[in-house]
Amino acid sequence: MDNYIELSFDGELIRNTVCRETAKSEGHSYGISYVFLTSEDSFLLQLRSFKKPSQPGLLDMSAGGHVELRDAEGVTDIDDVFQKAAVRELEEELEILLDRKFLQFFMKFHVNNTAVNGKRYRKYYRIYTCEVDMNRLKYKLNKKEVEDVKWMTRKEVVDLPVEKITKELERFRKADDMIKQPLLVTAAIITDKDKILLIQRAREPYENYWSFVGGCGAFGRVGDPFEAVKGEVKVDLKCKFNPTFFRFNYKVFDGKRTLTLFFHGNIEGEPDPTPEYVRKYEWFDLKEASKMKLGFDHNEILKKFIDKCQFG
């Protein structure tokens, strides 16, 4: 019986174990970690065993599996736990020993599910890559897990029929393609003296997290970043925003290169949140907001804003 380490609905570590059947029937969140071995422009794919209960006989990343309690031994950070799970799965499936310091983070995402009892739970995924020399790599197949492995070029991976690959490999493939084109986002730092307005997001990514108002939809419609950020505030809060450019920031979220333009300013009118995008809004003291766990890179930007404006 598989025993997974339990995660909270928000992806935090809970040092309890839960079996596959209980997780799905009672609604316990858990993690899955993958590692994809690369060699220049080629990827090592595994053909999953035809006896696997999930997605048998499909092509997948090099190795991967559920995060277990033993992966949390000796570490406290959730990133370390997922990394330990990735290298453990690589050893169990292909007998490849790898120091986790060589892992390169690629992306993370989660999938919402509903248990038999109606409770919502999530499967949290993290994917890592590791560059190796395909000519020197030695491995041995665990036939209970893996039918075969094969090196494939990036083009060959892209051209694989979707019905022959796992859902996770398809997610990787889409992200690997999208990462070539950066996503352009605008975000509004709305203040009133020493108060800052934050919204609680009503949709993914970062659902239920507090964050600045922002998005990429308006940018795609109008092109002008000043008009775009005003459009985001109007859609989310039905207010007029008076923006001044603050700074830009470059990050990779879930494998997607993102360039965010941050604007500072005040609003005119009383906010009226659009439920599709915003659960609620609140005005916070800047010091209080700086201690909150915000979505995206907004903690980093808020600190820079406070330092620059000397409000703190």
C-alpha positions as CSV (number, residue, x, y, z in Angstrom):
1,M,0.0,0.0,0.0
2,D,1.4,3.4,-1.0
3,N,1.8,5.9,1.9
4,Y,2.2,9.5,1.0
5,I,3.2,12.4,3.1
6,E,0.2,14.7,3.7
7,L,0.2,18.3,2.6
8,S,-2.2,21.1,3.6
9,F,-4.6,22.4,0.9
10,D,-2.2,25.3,0.5
11,G,0.7,23.0,-0.1
12,E,2.4,23.2,3.3
13,L,4.1,20.2,4.9
14,I,2.1,18.1,7.3
15,R,4.2,15.2,8.8
16,N,1.4,12.6,8.5
17,T,1.1,9.7,6.1
18,V,-1.9,8.9,4.1
19,C,-2.6,6.0,1.7
20,R,-3.7,6.4,-1.8
21,E,-7.2,5.1,-1.1
22,T,-7.7,7.4,1.9
23,A,-6.4,10.4,0.1
24,K,-8.9,10.0,-2.7
25,S,-11.8,9.0,-0.5
26,E,-11.3,11.5,2.3
27,G,-9.6,14.4,0.5
28,H,-6.0,14.6,1.7
29,S,-3.6,16.7,-0.4
30,Y,-0.2,15.2,-1.3
31,G,2.8,15.8,-3.6
32,I,4.4,14.2,-6.7
33,S,8.0,14.9,-7.7
34,Y,9.6,14.3,-11.1
35,V,13.1,14.5,-12.6
36,F,13.8,14.8,-16.3
37,L,17.3,13.9,-17.4
38,T,18.6,15.9,-20.3
39,S,21.7,15.7,-22.4
40,E,22.2,18.8,-24.6
41,D,19.0,18.9,-26.6
42,S,17.8,15.4,-25.8
43,F,15.6,14.0,-23.0
44,L,15.5,10.5,-21.3
45,L,11.9,9.2,-21.4
46,Q,10.6,6.2,-19.7
47,L,7.9,3.9,-20.9
48,R,5.8,3.2,-17.8
49,S,5.2,-0.4,-16.9
50,F,2.0,-2.0,-18.5
51,K,1.2,-3.2,-15.0
52,K,1.0,0.3,-13.4
53,P,-2.4,1.1,-12.1
54,S,-2.1,4.7,-13.4
55,Q,-1.3,5.6,-17.0
56,P,0.2,2.2,-17.9
57,G,2.3,1.9,-21.1
58,L,2.6,5.6,-21.6
59,L,5.8,7.6,-22.2
60,D,6.8,9.8,-19.2
61,M,9.6,11.8,-17.8
62,S,12.8,10.0,-16.6
63,A,11.5,9.2,-13.1
64,G,8.9,10.3,-10.6
65,G,6.5,9.4,-7.9
66,H,4.7,10.4,-4.8
67,V,6.4,12.3,-1.9
68,E,6.7,10.0,1.1
69,L,7.4,10.6,4.8
70,R,10.9,9.3,4.5
71,D,11.7,12.2,2.1
72,A,11.1,14.6,5.0
73,E,13.7,13.0,7.2
74,G,16.5,15.5,8.2
75,V,14.9,18.4,6.3
76,T,12.3,21.0,7.1
77,D,11.9,23.0,3.9
78,I,9.2,21.7,1.5
79,D,11.6,22.3,-1.5
80,D,14.1,19.9,0.0
81,V,11.4,17.3,0.6
82,F,10.4,17.3,-3.1
83,Q,14.0,17.2,-4.2
84,K,14.7,14.2,-2.0
85,A,11.6,12.5,-3.4
86,A,12.8,13.1,-7.0
87,V,16.3,11.6,-6.5
88,R,14.8,8.7,-4.5
89,E,12.5,7.8,-7.4
90,L,15.3,8.0,-9.9
91,E,17.3,5.5,-7.8
92,E,14.3,3.2,-7.3
93,E,13.2,3.2,-11.0
94,L,16.5,3.3,-12.8
95,E,19.2,2.7,-10.2
96,I,20.8,6.1,-10.9
97,L,22.4,7.8,-7.9
98,L,22.2,11.5,-8.1
99,D,23.0,14.3,-5.6
100,R,20.0,16.6,-5.4
101,K,22.3,19.6,-5.5
102,F,22.5,19.0,-9.3
103,L,18.7,19.3,-9.8
104,Q,17.4,22.3,-11.6
105,F,13.9,23.5,-10.7
106,F,11.7,23.7,-13.8
107,M,8.1,24.1,-12.8
108,K,5.5,23.4,-10.2
109,F,1.7,23.2,-10.4
110,H,-1.2,21.6,-8.7
111,V,-4.4,19.9,-9.8
112,N,-7.7,20.3,-7.9
113,N,-9.7,17.2,-7.1
114,T,-12.8,16.3,-5.2
115,A,-12.9,13.4,-2.9
116,V,-15.6,10.8,-2.6
117,N,-16.9,12.6,0.5
118,G,-17.1,15.9,-1.4
119,K,-14.0,17.5,0.2
120,R,-11.6,19.3,-2.1
121,Y,-7.9,18.3,-2.2
122,R,-4.9,18.9,-4.3
123,K,-2.1,17.0,-5.9
124,Y,1.0,19.2,-5.9
125,Y,3.6,18.6,-8.6
126,R,7.2,19.7,-8.9
127,I,9.4,18.9,-11.9
128,Y,13.2,19.1,-12.0
129,T,15.7,18.7,-14.7
130,C,19.3,17.5,-14.5
131,E,22.0,17.6,-17.3
132,V,23.9,14.4,-17.8
133,D,26.2,12.8,-20.4
134,M,24.0,10.3,-22.2
135,N,27.1,8.4,-23.4
136,R,28.3,7.8,-19.8
137,L,25.0,7.4,-18.0
138,K,24.5,3.9,-16.6
139,Y,21.1,2.7,-15.4
140,K,19.1,-0.5,-14.7
141,L,15.4,-0.8,-15.2
142,N,13.1,-1.7,-12.3
143,K,10.7,-3.8,-14.4
144,K,7.9,-3.3,-11.9
145,E,7.9,0.4,-12.7
146,V,9.5,0.8,-16.1
147,E,9.2,-1.2,-19.4
148,D,12.0,0.7,-21.2
149,V,13.8,4.1,-21.6
150,K,14.8,6.0,-24.6
151,W,16.7,9.2,-25.4
152,M,14.6,11.5,-27.7
153,T,15.4,14.9,-29.2
154,R,13.3,17.9,-28.2
155,K,11.6,17.8,-31.6
156,E,10.8,14.1,-31.2
157,V,9.3,14.8,-27.8
158,V,7.2,17.7,-29.3
159,D,6.0,15.5,-32.1
160,L,4.8,12.6,-29.8
161,P,1.0,12.0,-30.1
162,V,-0.7,13.2,-27.0
163,E,-2.4,9.8,-26.5
164,K,1.0,8.1,-26.1
165,I,2.3,10.3,-23.2
166,T,1.3,11.0,-19.6
167,K,-0.6,14.0,-18.6
168,E,2.5,15.2,-16.7
169,L,4.7,14.9,-19.7
170,E,2.1,16.9,-21.7
171,R,2.2,19.6,-19.1
172,F,6.0,19.7,-19.3
173,R,5.9,19.8,-23.1
174,K,3.5,22.8,-23.1
175,A,5.6,24.7,-20.5
176,D,8.8,24.0,-22.3
177,D,7.3,25.5,-25.4
178,M,5.8,28.5,-23.7
179,I,8.9,29.3,-21.8
180,K,10.5,30.6,-25.0
181,Q,8.0,33.5,-25.1
182,P,7.8,35.7,-21.9
183,L,4.4,36.6,-20.5
184,L,3.9,40.3,-20.0
185,V,2.0,41.2,-16.9
186,T,1.0,44.5,-15.2
187,A,0.4,45.0,-11.5
188,A,-0.9,47.8,-9.4
189,I,0.5,48.8,-6.0
190,I,-2.4,50.8,-4.7
191,T,-1.8,52.9,-1.6
192,D,-3.4,55.6,0.6
193,K,-0.8,57.2,2.9
194,D,0.6,54.3,4.9
195,K,-2.0,51.8,3.8
196,I,-1.9,49.4,0.9
197,L,-4.8,47.7,-0.9
198,L,-4.5,44.0,-1.4
199,I,-7.0,41.5,-3.0
200,Q,-7.6,37.9,-2.1
201,R,-7.5,36.1,-5.5
202,A,-10.5,34.1,-6.6
203,R,-8.8,32.0,-9.2
204,E,-5.5,30.2,-10.0
205,P,-2.7,30.7,-9.9
206,Y,-2.4,31.6,-6.2
207,E,-6.1,31.2,-5.5
208,N,-6.9,32.6,-2.0
209,Y,-3.6,34.3,-1.7
210,W,-3.4,38.1,-1.0
211,S,-1.7,40.0,-3.8
212,F,-1.6,43.2,-5.8
213,V,-4.2,43.8,-8.5
214,G,-2.8,42.6,-11.8
215,G,-2.9,40.3,-14.8
216,C,-2.0,39.8,-18.4
217,G,-5.4,40.1,-20.0
218,A,-5.6,43.8,-20.5
219,F,-2.0,44.0,-21.8
220,G,-3.0,41.6,-24.6
221,R,-6.0,43.9,-25.5
222,V,-4.4,47.4,-25.4
223,G,-0.7,47.0,-25.6
224,D,0.1,50.2,-23.7
225,P,1.2,49.1,-20.2
226,F,-0.2,52.3,-18.5
227,E,-3.6,51.6,-20.0
228,A,-3.3,47.9,-19.3
229,V,-2.7,48.3,-15.6
230,K,-5.6,50.8,-15.4
231,G,-7.7,48.2,-17.2
232,E,-6.8,45.5,-14.7
233,V,-7.9,47.7,-11.7
234,K,-11.1,48.6,-13.5
235,V,-12.0,45.0,-14.2
236,D,-11.1,43.7,-10.7
237,L,-12.3,46.6,-8.5
238,K,-14.3,48.9,-10.9
239,C,-12.2,51.9,-9.8
240,K,-10.1,54.4,-11.7
241,F,-6.3,53.9,-11.1
242,N,-3.8,56.7,-11.5
243,P,-0.5,54.9,-12.2
244,T,3.1,55.9,-12.0
245,F,5.7,53.4,-13.1
246,F,7.6,51.8,-10.2
247,R,9.8,49.0,-11.5
248,F,9.8,45.7,-13.5
249,N,10.7,42.3,-12.3
250,Y,11.5,39.1,-14.2
251,K,10.6,35.7,-12.7
252,V,9.8,32.1,-13.8
253,F,6.4,30.9,-12.5
254,D,5.5,27.3,-13.2
255,G,8.1,27.2,-15.9
256,K,6.8,30.3,-17.6
257,R,9.1,33.3,-18.1
258,T,7.2,36.3,-16.8
259,L,8.0,40.0,-17.1
260,T,5.9,42.1,-14.7
261,L,5.6,45.9,-14.8
262,F,4.7,47.3,-11.4
263,F,2.9,50.6,-11.1
264,H,2.2,52.7,-8.0
265,G,-0.7,55.0,-7.5
266,N,-4.1,55.8,-5.8
267,I,-7.6,54.9,-6.9
268,E,-10.7,57.0,-7.3
269,G,-14.0,55.6,-6.1
270,E,-15.0,52.8,-3.7
271,P,-13.8,49.4,-4.8
272,D,-16.5,46.9,-5.9
273,P,-14.7,43.5,-6.4
274,T,-15.6,41.4,-9.4
275,P,-16.3,37.9,-7.8
276,E,-14.9,36.0,-10.7
277,Y,-11.4,37.5,-10.0
278,V,-11.5,38.8,-6.4
279,R,-12.9,37.2,-3.3
280,K,-12.4,40.4,-1.2
281,Y,-10.2,43.4,-0.7
282,E,-8.7,45.0,2.4
283,W,-6.5,47.9,3.3
284,F,-3.5,46.9,5.3
285,D,-0.8,48.8,7.1
286,L,2.4,48.5,5.0
287,K,4.3,46.9,7.8
288,E,1.5,44.4,8.3
289,A,1.4,43.6,4.6
290,S,5.1,43.0,4.5
291,K,4.8,40.2,7.0
292,M,2.1,38.4,5.0
293,K,2.7,35.6,2.5
294,L,1.7,37.1,-0.8
295,G,1.2,35.5,-4.2
296,F,3.7,35.6,-7.0
297,D,6.8,37.8,-6.3
298,H,4.8,40.4,-4.5
299,N,6.6,40.0,-1.2
300,E,9.8,40.9,-2.9
301,I,8.4,43.9,-4.7
302,L,6.6,45.2,-1.6
303,K,9.8,45.2,0.3
304,K,11.5,47.2,-2.4
305,F,8.6,49.6,-2.5
306,I,8.7,50.1,1.3
307,D,12.5,50.6,1.2
308,K,12.2,53.1,-1.7
309,C,9.4,55.1,-0.3
310,Q,10.7,54.9,3.3
311,F,7.2,54.1,4.7
312,G,8.5,51.3,6.9
